[in-house]
């Protein structure tokens, strides 16, 4: 079966929460982020890692700058905006990739905590939830892959068929003006570099969503365990107290999991928040004033990729805050009225800790949520308004 992991596996198979990251880590291995621990292959692989960082993370943003310095007069307004919107995003992508790669050990360590959380998932309904979140996480990564690859492919084909390279990166060795063959060669080389950069960018954009989807599944299972506290008449008071202590320890593990991934998420989302409004604004100006049908399709795909970089994750952050509030309600509504003094004291301690919601902060400044995402995205309309009021589009066309 093609893409088997996007469907929930039968309960006869043993799945773990970390399996939701399988597609993510396969892509990391392909792009050169997960070298073998030892042997000759490690050094061969690290050569590949170096190549991807040189071409996709370093050359790409510098290639845009080189083209502006050498052939800015050859750009039409639409070509320049198409290039500029990707150029700005490429610089942001390089920063996000550097942050993600330098803190990759945190993401790997977080999977070990997921293994500890999985030890408590013995009931059939809990195993079923793990199977569902594994499928949902891999499915989300696959959707991102299709959208991101769709943008790169549509831009490549629409530009070449229009008689120009897709991004017009600086290339001192091949002049695409010298015939159709060199146009296709230069464009294909650009496409290969951009495809690597797109995959790196996708990895930086999808890991927050995947890791928080798995987090929500464990919050949901913890809530159900809390609701079952002291509901089994066959358990003694001491055994019920032990179940409560296990729930407290589960919550502590969840907080440890969040503490490990928060620094990575903080840097990458903060970088994206700084860029999303400007990049969206330039793209929409290009669509409204300068695009033909083919560049319009490519720009539309680019808008979708920009929105996917933050909106799904920010929405998930809102849901996590609601999940934390549900945990508080579940504790308060559990069967504690006639419990022992020790049980009530521990429950009160648990309630006080759970009342502090799990919040992700971008760069130590913005709380990551839908409202903050919409606020930074609104800058796109400010860019469009300024363009209209100053007649910048008409001046570009006239020049």
C-alpha positions as CSV (number, residue, x, y, z in Angstrom):
1,X,0.0,0.0,0.0
2,X,1.3,3.4,-1.0
3,X,1.8,5.8,2.0
4,X,0.7,3.2,4.4
5,X,1.5,5.3,7.4
6,X,-1.3,7.9,6.7
7,X,-3.9,5.3,7.7
8,X,-4.4,4.1,11.3
9,X,-2.7,0.7,11.7
10,X,-4.8,-2.2,13.1
11,X,-4.5,-2.7,16.9
12,X,-2.8,-6.0,16.2
13,X,0.3,-3.9,15.3
14,X,2.3,-2.2,18.0
15,X,2.7,1.5,17.3
16,X,4.5,4.2,19.3
17,X,4.0,7.9,19.5
18,X,7.4,8.4,17.9
19,X,6.1,6.7,14.8
20,X,4.2,9.9,14.0
21,X,7.6,11.4,13.1
22,X,8.6,8.6,10.6
23,X,8.1,10.6,7.4
24,X,9.6,13.7,9.0
25,X,12.8,11.9,10.0
26,X,13.0,10.1,6.6
27,X,13.1,13.5,5.0
28,X,15.8,14.7,7.5
29,X,17.9,11.6,6.6
30,X,17.5,12.3,2.9
31,X,18.5,16.0,3.1
32,X,21.6,15.1,5.2
33,X,20.6,15.9,8.8
34,X,20.9,12.4,10.4
35,X,24.4,11.0,9.7
36,X,25.4,7.4,10.7
37,X,27.1,7.3,14.1
38,X,30.3,5.7,12.8
39,X,32.1,4.1,9.9
40,X,33.2,5.3,6.4
41,X,29.6,6.0,5.4
42,X,29.4,8.7,8.1
43,X,32.1,10.8,6.3
44,X,30.4,10.2,2.9
45,X,27.1,11.2,4.4
46,X,28.6,14.4,6.0
47,X,29.9,15.4,2.5
48,X,26.3,15.2,1.3
49,X,25.2,17.3,4.4
50,X,27.8,19.9,3.6
51,X,26.7,20.1,-0.1
52,X,23.0,20.6,0.9
53,X,23.9,23.4,3.3
54,X,26.3,25.1,0.8
55,X,23.8,25.0,-2.1
56,X,20.4,25.2,-0.5
57,X,21.1,27.2,2.7
58,X,23.9,29.5,1.6
59,X,24.0,29.8,-2.2
60,X,20.2,30.3,-2.6
61,X,19.8,33.5,-0.7
62,X,23.2,34.8,-2.0
63,X,22.1,33.9,-5.5
64,X,19.1,36.2,-5.3
65,X,21.4,39.0,-4.1
66,X,23.9,38.4,-6.9
67,X,21.2,38.5,-9.6
68,X,19.9,41.9,-8.2
69,X,23.4,43.3,-8.3
70,X,24.2,42.2,-11.8
71,X,21.0,42.2,-13.8
72,X,18.4,44.2,-11.9
73,X,17.5,46.2,-15.1
74,X,16.6,43.0,-16.9
75,X,13.8,42.2,-14.5
76,X,10.2,43.1,-15.4
77,X,8.1,44.2,-12.4
78,X,6.3,40.9,-12.1
79,X,9.6,38.9,-12.4
80,X,11.2,41.1,-9.8
81,X,8.4,40.7,-7.3
82,X,8.3,36.9,-7.9
83,X,12.0,36.8,-7.2
84,X,11.8,39.2,-4.2
85,X,9.1,37.4,-2.4
86,X,11.0,34.1,-2.5
87,X,14.3,35.9,-1.7
88,X,13.0,37.3,1.5
89,X,11.5,33.9,2.5
90,X,14.8,32.2,1.5
91,X,16.8,34.3,4.0
92,X,14.2,33.5,6.7
93,X,14.3,29.8,5.7
94,X,18.1,29.7,6.1
95,X,17.8,31.1,9.6
96,X,15.0,28.6,10.5
97,X,17.1,25.7,9.1
98,X,20.1,26.8,11.1
99,X,18.0,26.9,14.3
100,X,16.4,23.6,13.6
101,X,19.5,21.8,12.7
102,X,21.5,23.2,15.6
103,X,18.8,22.1,18.1
104,X,17.9,18.8,16.4
105,X,19.1,16.9,19.5
106,X,16.2,18.4,21.4
107,X,13.7,16.9,19.0
108,X,15.4,13.5,19.2
109,X,15.5,13.7,23.0
110,X,11.8,14.5,23.0
111,X,11.0,11.2,21.3
112,X,12.6,9.4,24.2
113,X,10.1,11.2,26.5
114,X,7.3,10.1,24.3
115,X,8.5,6.5,24.8
116,X,8.1,7.0,28.5
117,X,4.6,8.4,28.1
118,X,3.7,5.4,25.9
119,X,4.4,3.0,28.8
120,X,1.1,4.2,30.4
121,X,-0.9,3.6,27.2
122,X,-2.1,0.0,27.9
123,X,-5.8,0.3,27.4
124,X,-7.2,-0.5,23.9
125,X,-8.8,3.0,23.5
126,X,-5.5,4.6,24.3
127,X,-3.6,2.4,21.9
128,X,-6.2,3.4,19.3
129,X,-5.6,7.1,19.9
130,X,-1.9,6.6,19.4
131,X,-2.5,4.8,16.1
132,X,-4.8,7.7,15.0
133,X,-2.3,10.4,15.9
134,X,0.5,8.5,14.2
135,X,-1.5,8.4,11.0
136,X,-2.6,12.1,11.4
137,X,0.9,13.3,11.9
138,X,2.4,11.4,8.9
139,X,-0.6,12.5,6.8
140,X,0.0,16.2,7.8
141,X,3.7,15.9,6.7
142,X,2.5,14.3,3.4
143,X,0.1,17.2,2.7
144,X,2.9,19.7,3.4
145,X,5.1,17.8,1.0
146,X,2.6,17.9,-1.9
147,X,1.9,21.6,-1.4
148,X,5.6,22.6,-1.1
149,X,6.6,20.5,-4.1
150,X,3.6,21.8,-6.0
151,X,4.9,25.3,-5.5
152,X,8.4,24.5,-6.7
153,X,7.2,22.5,-9.7
154,X,4.5,25.0,-10.8
155,X,7.0,27.9,-10.6
156,X,9.6,25.9,-12.5
157,X,7.2,24.9,-15.4
158,X,5.3,28.2,-15.6
159,X,8.5,30.2,-15.8
160,X,10.4,28.0,-18.3
161,X,7.3,27.8,-20.6
162,X,7.2,31.6,-20.5
163,X,10.8,31.8,-21.6
164,X,12.7,32.7,-18.4
165,X,14.3,30.9,-15.5
166,X,11.9,30.4,-12.5
167,X,13.9,32.5,-9.9
168,X,16.8,33.9,-12.0
169,X,19.5,33.1,-9.5
170,X,23.0,34.4,-10.1
171,X,24.8,31.9,-12.4
172,X,28.1,33.1,-13.9
173,X,28.6,29.9,-15.8
174,X,25.4,29.5,-17.8
175,X,23.7,32.4,-19.6
176,X,20.1,31.4,-20.1
177,X,19.7,34.0,-22.9
178,X,21.9,31.9,-25.2
179,X,19.1,29.6,-26.5
180,X,16.4,27.2,-25.3
181,X,18.8,24.5,-24.2
182,X,20.7,26.7,-21.8
183,X,17.4,28.1,-20.5
184,X,16.3,24.6,-19.6
185,X,19.7,23.7,-18.1
186,X,19.9,26.9,-16.0
187,X,16.2,26.5,-14.9
188,X,16.7,22.8,-14.0
189,X,19.7,23.6,-11.9
190,X,17.7,26.4,-10.1
191,X,14.9,23.9,-9.6
192,X,17.2,21.4,-8.0
193,X,18.7,23.9,-5.6
194,X,15.2,25.3,-4.8
195,X,13.8,21.8,-4.2
196,X,16.5,21.1,-1.6
197,X,15.7,24.5,0.1
198,X,12.0,23.8,0.0
199,X,12.5,20.4,1.7
200,X,14.7,22.1,4.4
201,X,12.0,24.7,4.9
202,X,9.3,22.1,5.1
203,X,11.2,20.3,7.8
204,X,11.5,23.5,9.8
205,X,7.8,24.2,9.3
206,X,6.3,20.7,10.0
207,X,8.1,19.5,13.1
208,X,6.2,22.0,15.4
209,X,2.9,20.8,14.1
210,X,3.8,17.1,14.3
211,X,5.2,17.3,17.8
212,X,2.2,19.3,19.1
213,X,-0.3,16.9,17.5
214,X,1.3,14.1,19.5
215,X,1.3,16.3,22.6
216,X,-2.5,16.8,22.2
217,X,-3.1,13.1,22.0
218,X,-1.3,12.5,25.3
219,X,-3.1,15.4,27.0
220,X,-6.4,13.8,25.8
221,X,-5.4,10.4,27.3
222,X,-4.3,12.1,30.5
223,X,-7.7,13.8,30.8
224,X,-9.5,10.5,30.4
225,X,-7.4,8.9,33.1
226,X,-8.2,11.7,35.5
227,X,-11.9,11.3,34.8
228,X,-11.6,7.6,35.8
229,X,-10.0,8.3,39.1
230,X,-11.8,6.6,42.0
231,X,-14.5,5.4,39.6
232,X,-13.5,1.7,40.0
233,X,-15.1,0.3,43.1
234,X,-12.7,-2.6,43.1
235,X,-9.7,-0.4,43.9
236,X,-8.8,0.5,47.5
237,X,-8.1,4.0,48.6
238,X,-4.4,3.4,48.5
239,X,-4.6,2.1,44.9
240,X,-6.7,5.1,43.9
241,X,-4.0,7.3,45.4
242,X,-1.4,5.5,43.4
243,X,-3.4,6.2,40.2
244,X,-3.6,9.9,41.0
245,X,0.2,10.0,41.6
246,X,0.7,8.3,38.2
247,X,-1.4,11.0,36.6
248,X,0.7,13.7,38.3
249,X,3.9,12.0,37.0
250,X,2.3,11.8,33.4
251,X,1.7,15.6,33.6
252,X,5.3,16.2,34.7
253,X,6.5,14.2,31.7
254,X,4.4,16.2,29.4
255,X,5.8,19.4,30.8
256,X,9.3,18.1,30.3
257,X,8.5,17.2,26.7
258,X,7.3,20.8,26.1
259,X,10.3,22.3,27.8
260,X,12.6,20.4,25.5
261,X,10.9,21.4,22.2
262,X,10.0,25.0,23.2
263,X,13.4,26.6,22.4
264,X,13.4,25.2,18.9
265,X,9.9,26.2,18.2
266,X,10.5,29.7,19.7
267,X,13.3,30.5,17.2
268,X,11.7,29.1,14.1
269,X,8.2,30.6,14.6
270,X,9.6,34.0,15.6
271,X,11.6,34.1,12.4
272,X,8.5,33.3,10.4
273,X,6.4,35.8,12.3
274,X,8.8,38.5,11.3
275,X,8.5,37.7,7.6
276,X,5.0,36.5,7.0
277,X,3.3,39.9,6.6
278,X,5.9,41.3,4.2
279,X,6.1,38.2,2.1
280,X,2.4,37.8,1.8
281,X,2.0,41.5,0.9
282,X,4.6,41.3,-1.9
283,X,3.0,38.1,-3.2
284,X,-0.5,39.6,-3.3
285,X,0.8,42.8,-5.0
286,X,2.3,40.5,-7.6
287,X,-0.9,38.6,-8.1
288,X,-3.2,41.7,-8.2
289,X,-1.1,44.0,-10.5
290,X,1.5,42.1,-12.5
291,X,0.7,38.3,-12.8
292,X,-0.5,36.5,-15.9
293,X,-2.3,33.2,-15.6
294,X,0.8,31.0,-15.1
295,X,2.7,33.2,-12.6
296,X,-0.6,33.7,-10.9
297,X,-0.9,29.9,-10.3
298,X,2.6,29.8,-9.0
299,X,2.1,32.8,-6.7
300,X,-1.1,31.2,-5.4
301,X,0.8,28.1,-4.5
302,X,3.4,30.2,-2.8
303,X,0.6,32.0,-0.7
304,X,-0.6,28.6,0.4
305,X,2.9,27.5,1.5
306,X,3.3,30.8,3.4
307,X,0.0,30.3,5.2
308,X,0.9,26.6,6.0
309,X,4.1,27.7,7.7
310,X,2.3,29.1,10.7
311,X,-1.5,28.9,10.7
312,X,-1.9,25.1,11.4
313,X,0.6,25.2,14.2
314,X,-0.9,28.4,15.7
315,X,-4.4,26.8,15.6
316,X,-3.0,23.7,17.4
317,X,-1.5,26.0,20.1
318,X,-5.0,27.4,20.7
319,X,-6.3,23.8,21.0
320,X,-3.5,22.9,23.5
321,X,-4.5,25.8,25.7
322,X,-8.1,24.5,25.6
323,X,-6.9,21.0,26.4
324,X,-5.1,22.3,29.5
325,X,-8.4,24.0,30.6
326,X,-10.2,20.7,30.1
327,X,-7.6,19.0,32.3
328,X,-8.5,21.5,35.1
329,X,-12.2,20.8,34.7
330,X,-11.6,17.0,34.7
331,X,-9.6,17.3,38.0
332,X,-12.3,19.4,39.7
333,X,-15.1,17.2,38.5
334,X,-13.5,13.9,39.4
335,X,-14.7,11.8,42.3
336,X,-12.7,13.4,45.2
337,X,-15.4,14.6,47.7
338,X,-15.2,11.6,50.0
339,X,-11.5,10.9,49.4
340,X,-8.8,10.8,52.1
341,X,-7.0,13.9,53.3
342,X,-3.8,12.8,51.6
343,X,-5.6,12.2,48.3
344,X,-7.2,15.7,48.5
345,X,-3.9,17.4,49.3
346,X,-2.2,15.8,46.3
347,X,-5.2,16.6,44.1
348,X,-5.0,20.2,45.1
349,X,-1.3,20.3,44.3
350,X,-2.1,18.7,40.9
351,X,-4.9,21.2,40.2
352,X,-2.6,24.2,40.9
353,X,0.0,22.9,38.5
354,X,-2.5,22.1,35.7
355,X,-4.0,25.6,35.9
356,X,-0.9,27.0,34.3
357,X,-1.6,26.3,30.6
358,X,1.0,25.1,28.2
359,X,1.9,28.2,26.1
360,X,4.5,28.5,23.4
361,X,6.3,31.8,23.0
362,X,7.9,33.0,19.8
363,X,11.3,34.6,20.5
364,X,10.4,35.2,24.1
365,X,8.0,38.0,22.8
366,X,4.9,36.8,21.1
367,X,2.5,34.1,22.5
368,X,2.0,31.7,19.6
369,X,-1.8,31.6,18.9
370,X,-4.2,32.4,16.1
371,X,-4.7,35.9,17.3
372,X,-0.9,36.7,17.1
373,X,-0.6,35.0,13.8
374,X,-3.5,37.0,12.3
375,X,-2.0,40.2,13.8
376,X,1.4,39.7,12.0
377,X,-0.4,38.5,8.8
378,X,-2.4,41.8,8.7
379,X,0.8,43.6,7.7
380,X,0.3,42.2,4.2
381,X,-2.8,44.4,3.8
382,X,-0.8,47.4,5.0
383,X,1.8,46.7,2.3
384,X,-1.0,46.5,-0.3
385,X,-2.5,49.8,1.0
386,X,0.8,51.6,0.9
387,X,1.3,50.4,-2.7
388,X,-2.1,51.6,-3.8
389,X,-1.8,55.0,-2.1
390,X,1.6,55.7,-3.5
391,X,0.8,54.3,-7.0
392,X,3.9,52.2,-6.8
393,X,2.4,49.5,-9.1
394,X,1.6,52.1,-11.8
395,X,5.1,53.6,-11.6
396,X,6.6,50.1,-12.0
397,X,4.5,49.5,-15.1
398,X,5.4,52.9,-16.5
399,X,9.1,52.4,-16.0
